[in-house]
Amino acid sequence: MKTVNIHDAKTHLSRLVAAAAAGESFIIARAGKPLVKVEAVQPAPATSRLDILKGQIAVPEDFDSIAADRIADDFDG
């Protein structure tokens, strides 16, 4: 793994970040002492917003007809 001093990291940050994103992790050091490790972030698995409550709620079978009479009265007058 490559070690880069802080000054070089600031000078070449864009290039180093691109390399890290491509899987080439590196260490930033000050006075030869490692400070931080830079590596690509692994993307979270894609989930559908519709699946977020899957299995946690139950929709009643008669959901479409709940209060249908009252709703019809509101529209019909």
PASEBA-1860 file (N, C-alpha, C; in nm, 3 decimals):
! residues 77
1> MKTVNIHD> 0.085/-0.117/0.000/0.000/0.000/0.000/0.090/0.124/0.000 ~ 0.053/0.220/-0.082/0.132/0.341/-0.098/0.113/0.434/0.022 ~ 0.221/0.500/0.065/0.217/0.601/0.171/0.254/0.734/0.109 ~ 0.174/0.837/0.140/0.192/0.970/0.083/0.200/1.069/0.198 ~ 0.294/1.166/0.190/0.297/1.267/0.296/0.187/1.369/0.272 ~ 0.155/1.445/0.374/0.042/1.538/0.369/0.057/1.639/0.256 ~ 0.175/1.694/0.239/0.196/1.795/0.134/0.166/1.737/-0.004 ~ 0.217/1.617/-0.032/0.190/1.554/-0.161/0.042/1.518/-0.175
9> AKTHLSRL> -0.021/1.479/-0.065/-0.164/1.445/-0.070/-0.246/1.568/-0.107 ~ -0.211/1.685/-0.051/-0.283/1.808/-0.086/-0.257/1.846/-0.231 ~ -0.135/1.829/-0.275/-0.098/1.867/-0.411/-0.166/1.778/-0.516 ~ -0.178/1.650/-0.486/-0.231/1.552/-0.583/-0.361/1.488/-0.537 ~ -0.442/1.562/-0.463/-0.562/1.503/-0.402/-0.656/1.441/-0.505 ~ -0.685/1.511/-0.614/-0.778/1.458/-0.714/-0.729/1.324/-0.770 ~ -0.603/1.318/-0.802/-0.546/1.194/-0.858/-0.550/1.082/-0.755 ~ -0.516/1.112/-0.630/-0.517/1.011/-0.524/-0.658/0.960/-0.496
17> VAAAAAGE> -0.755/1.051/-0.495/-0.893/1.010/-0.471/-0.943/0.921/-0.585 ~ -0.910/0.957/-0.707/-0.950/0.874/-0.821/-0.889/0.734/-0.810 ~ -0.763/0.727/-0.769/-0.698/0.596/-0.753/-0.764/0.517/-0.640 ~ -0.797/0.584/-0.530/-0.863/0.516/-0.418/-1.001/0.465/-0.460 ~ -1.073/0.546/-0.537/-1.205/0.504/-0.584/-1.194/0.382/-0.675 ~ -1.081/0.369/-0.743/-1.058/0.254/-0.831/-1.006/0.132/-0.754 ~ -0.991/0.146/-0.622/-0.950/0.032/-0.540/-0.808/0.036/-0.490 ~ -0.735/0.144/-0.516/-0.596/0.155/-0.471/-0.590/0.238/-0.342
25> SFIIARAG> -0.607/0.176/-0.229/-0.602/0.246/-0.100/-0.464/0.303/-0.077 ~ -0.457/0.409/0.004/-0.327/0.466/0.039/-0.331/0.523/0.180 ~ -0.214/0.551/0.233/-0.202/0.605/0.369/-0.143/0.745/0.360 ~ -0.199/0.837/0.437/-0.143/0.971/0.447/-0.063/0.976/0.577 ~ 0.062/1.025/0.565/0.152/1.029/0.680/0.203/1.170/0.704 ~ 0.240/1.197/0.827/0.306/1.323/0.865/0.438/1.286/0.929 ~ 0.545/1.341/0.876/0.680/1.314/0.927/0.708/1.163/0.931 ~ 0.656/1.093/0.830/0.680/0.950/0.820/0.592/0.863/0.908
33> KPLVKVEA> 0.504/0.925/0.989/0.415/0.847/1.077/0.275/0.840/1.014 ~ 0.224/0.720/0.993/0.092/0.706/0.932/-0.016/0.773/1.016 ~ -0.104/0.849/0.948/-0.215/0.916/1.018/-0.350/0.856/0.981 ~ -0.375/0.846/0.852/-0.506/0.797/0.806/-0.489/0.704/0.686 ~ -0.586/0.616/0.671/-0.591/0.529/0.554/-0.709/0.576/0.469 ~ -0.687/0.593/0.340/-0.792/0.636/0.248/-0.825/0.518/0.158 ~ -0.953/0.484/0.154/-0.998/0.374/0.068/-1.137/0.403/0.017 ~ -1.176/0.337/-0.088/-1.307/0.357/-0.150/-1.418/0.313/-0.055
41> VQPAPATS> -1.528/0.384/-0.060/-1.647/0.349/0.016/-1.725/0.247/-0.065 ~ -1.765/0.140/0.000/-1.845/0.038/-0.066/-1.990/0.084/-0.072 ~ -2.051/0.084/-0.189/-2.190/0.128/-0.198/-2.284/0.034/-0.123 ~ -2.383/0.094/-0.061/-2.484/0.015/0.010/-2.570/-0.059/-0.093 ~ -2.619/-0.176/-0.058/-2.704/-0.248/-0.152/-2.830/-0.167/-0.182 ~ -2.867/-0.165/-0.308/-2.985/-0.088/-0.349/-3.111/-0.153/-0.295 ~ -3.196/-0.071/-0.238/-3.326/-0.119/-0.191/-3.433/-0.027/-0.245 ~ -3.544/-0.083/-0.271/-3.657/-0.004/-0.320/-3.724/0.065/-0.202
49> RLDILKGQ> -3.764/0.187/-0.223/-3.835/0.260/-0.117/-3.965/0.188/-0.081 ~ -4.021/0.114/-0.175/-4.145/0.044/-0.150/-4.124/-0.076/-0.056 ~ -4.003/-0.128/-0.054/-3.974/-0.245/0.029/-3.933/-0.209/0.171 ~ -3.924/-0.081/0.202/-3.867/-0.040/0.330/-3.950/-0.090/0.450 ~ -4.081/-0.102/0.434/-4.166/-0.150/0.545/-4.221/-0.289/0.518 ~ -4.165/-0.357/0.421/-4.214/-0.489/0.385/-4.211/-0.583/0.506 ~ -4.324/-0.644/0.532/-4.336/-0.738/0.643/-4.365/-0.671/0.777 ~ -4.369/-0.538/0.782/-4.393/-0.467/0.908/-4.535/-0.413/0.919
57> IAVPEDFD> -4.604/-0.402/0.807/-4.742/-0.354/0.811/-4.830/-0.450/0.733 ~ -4.958/-0.446/0.764/-5.053/-0.531/0.694/-5.167/-0.443/0.644 ~ -5.201/-0.457/0.518/-5.311/-0.381/0.459/-5.432/-0.473/0.457 ~ -5.544/-0.426/0.517/-5.663/-0.511/0.520/-5.717/-0.539/0.380 ~ -5.780/-0.654/0.364/-5.835/-0.694/0.234/-5.938/-0.593/0.183 ~ -6.015/-0.532/0.274/-6.120/-0.439/0.232/-6.072/-0.294/0.231 ~ -5.943/-0.273/0.217/-5.886/-0.138/0.224/-5.950/-0.043/0.123 ~ -5.974/-0.090/0.001/-6.031/-0.003/-0.103/-6.176/0.034/-0.076
65> SIAADRIA> -6.243/-0.042/0.007/-6.384/-0.011/0.032/-6.408/0.052/0.169 ~ -6.305/0.074/0.247/-6.321/0.138/0.379/-6.375/0.279/0.359 ~ -6.485/0.309/0.423/-6.550/0.441/0.420/-6.593/0.482/0.280 ~ -6.615/0.385/0.190/-6.655/0.416/0.054/-6.787/0.493/0.051 ~ -6.882/0.454/0.139/-7.012/0.523/0.142/-6.995/0.669/0.182 ~ -6.915/0.694/0.285/-6.894/0.832/0.332/-6.822/0.916/0.226 ~ -6.725/0.857/0.159/-6.653/0.929/0.054/-6.747/0.961/-0.062 ~ -6.832/0.865/-0.099/-6.927/0.888/-0.207/-7.024/1.000/-0.168
73> DDFDG> -7.069/1.001/-0.043/-7.158/1.107/0.004/-7.090/1.244/-0.001 ~ -6.964/1.249/0.033/-6.891/1.375/0.030/-6.883/1.431/-0.114 ~ -6.870/1.342/-0.213/-6.860/1.389/-0.351/-6.997/1.414/-0.414 ~ -7.096/1.333/-0.375/-7.229/1.344/-0.437/-7.314/1.451/-0.370 ~ -7.281/1.484/-0.249/-7.354/1.588/-0.181/-7.455/1.532/-0.095
END
